[in-house]
Amino acid sequence: QVQLVESGGGLVQAGGSLRLSCVASGSAFSIVAMGWHRQAAGQQRELVADITSDGNTDYADSVKGRFTISRDNAKNTVYLEMNSLKPEDTAVYYCRADQQLAFRYEYWGHGTQVTVSS
């Protein structure tokens, strides 16, 4: 089992910045990818950014150029640097980790609230 704990959410004005962190613990080995998803009120959860263990990244079009995902493999930690925040970025942000053993397992954190005021 892998446990994920997010931190860094909060309230920020439009145009501001936040940095989210997610630490993986427990049987946190063979994690091949980590990512951030978000879910706004009344909407489906969507992928924000993803990073593989060898550093390949992928971003939602809506955050390209504003958000940066990074990873510290030694610390089993993934970060999301969010700049130029917009009110439409308001959501609960969830961390995800993919573990590749005999099968591929997906783990989720409990989420951290990000609120961007206009």
KOLLOZA-126596 format. One line per field, with one value per residue (C-alpha): x, y, z; residue number from 1; residue in one letter. Coordinates in Angstrom, 1 decimal. Each point is the difference from the previous one (the first is absolute). Layout:
<pts>
east: (X:...)
north: (Y:...)
up: (Z:...)
bator: (NUM:...)
vomi: (a:...)
</pts>
This chain:
<pts>
east: (0.0:1.1:-1.2:-0.1:-0.2:-0.5:0.8:0.3:-3.5:-1.7:-1.6:1.7:-0.9:-0.1:3.4:1.6:2.0:-0.2:2.2:-1.5:1.9:-0.8:2.0:-0.4:0.7:-0.6:1.0:1.0:2.3:-0.2:-2.1:0.2:-2.1:-1.6:-2.4:-2.5:-3.6:-2.7:-3.7:-2.1:-3.4:-2.5:2.6:1.9:3.5:2.5:3.8:2.0:3.6:1.9:3.6:1.7:2.9:2.4:-1.3:-2.4:-2.8:-3.5:-2.3:-3.7:-0.2:-1.7:3.1:2.9:2.4:-1.4:0.5:3.1:0.2:3.2:1.0:2.6:0.3:2.3:-2.7:-2.9:-1.4:-1.8:-0.5:-2.3:1.1:-3.0:0.4:-2.3:-2.9:-3.5:-3.3:-0.8:3.0:-2.1:-0.4:1.0:3.4:0.8:3.3:0.3:2.7:0.3:1.9:1.2:0.4:-1.4:-3.0:-0.4:-1.5:-1.4:-0.1:-1.6:0.4:-2.9:0.4:0.8:-2.2:1.2:-2.2:0.9:-1.9:-0.7)
north: (0.0:3.5:3.0:3.5:3.2:3.3:3.4:3.6:0.9:3.1:3.3:2.3:3.0:-0.3:0.3:-1.4:-3.2:-3.2:-3.0:-3.4:-2.9:-3.7:-2.5:-3.7:-2.4:-3.6:-2.5:2.9:-1.9:-0.6:3.2:0.6:3.1:2.7:2.7:2.6:0.0:2.5:0.0:3.2:0.1:-1.8:-1.1:-3.2:-0.5:0.9:-0.5:3.1:-1.3:-3.3:-0.9:-3.4:-1.3:1.0:3.5:0.1:2.4:0.6:2.9:0.9:2.7:2.3:0.2:-0.2:2.8:0.8:-3.2:-2.1:-3.5:-1.4:-3.0:-1.0:-3.8:-0.3:1.6:-1.6:3.5:1.7:3.8:2.2:3.6:2.1:3.5:2.6:-1.7:0.7:-0.4:-2.9:-1.9:-0.2:-3.7:-2.8:-1.2:-3.7:-1.7:-3.3:-2.7:-3.0:-3.0:-2.7:-3.4:-3.1:2.2:3.7:1.6:3.5:2.0:3.3:2.6:1.6:3.3:3.6:2.9:2.8:3.1:2.9:3.2:2.6)
up: (0.0:-0.8:1.9:-1.6:2.0:-1.7:1.4:-1.2:-1.0:1.2:-1.0:-2.5:-2.1:-3.8:-1.5:3.1:0.5:2.1:0.3:0.7:1.4:0.3:1.9:-0.6:2.9:1.0:-2.7:-2.2:-2.4:-3.7:-0.5:-3.7:-0.2:2.1:-0.8:1.0:-0.7:1.0:0.5:0.0:1.6:-2.2:-2.5:-0.8:1.2:-2.6:-0.5:0.6:-0.4:0.0:0.4:-0.5:2.0:-2.8:-0.1:-2.9:0.6:-1.4:0.7:-0.6:-2.6:2.5:2.2:-2.5:0.5:3.5:2.0:0.4:1.3:1.5:1.9:2.6:-0.4:3.0:2.2:-1.8:-0.3:-2.9:-0.2:-1.9:-0.5:-0.9:-1.3:-1.5:1.7:-1.3:1.8:-2.3:1.6:3.2:0.8:2.3:-1.2:0.3:-0.2:-1.8:0.0:-2.3:1.3:-2.4:1.7:-1.6:-0.7:-0.2:3.1:0.2:3.3:0.9:2.7:1.8:-1.8:0.9:-0.7:-2.3:-0.1:-2.3:0.6:-2.7)
bator: (1:2:3:4:5:6:7:8:9:10:11:12:13:14:15:16:17:18:19:20:21:22:23:24:25:26:27:28:29:30:31:32:33:34:35:36:37:38:39:40:41:42:43:44:45:46:47:48:49:50:51:52:53:54:55:56:57:58:59:60:61:62:63:64:65:66:67:68:69:70:71:72:73:74:75:76:77:78:79:80:81:82:83:84:85:86:87:88:89:90:91:92:93:94:95:96:97:98:99:100:101:102:103:104:105:106:107:108:109:110:111:112:113:114:115:116:117:118)
vomi: (q:v:q:l:v:e:s:g:g:g:l:v:q:a:g:g:s:l:r:l:s:c:v:a:s:g:s:a:f:s:i:v:a:m:g:w:h:r:q:a:a:g:q:q:r:e:l:v:a:d:i:t:s:d:g:n:t:d:y:a:d:s:v:k:g:r:f:t:i:s:r:d:n:a:k:n:t:v:y:l:e:m:n:s:l:k:p:e:d:t:a:v:y:y:c:r:a:d:q:q:l:a:f:r:y:e:y:w:g:h:g:t:q:v:t:v:s:s)
</pts>
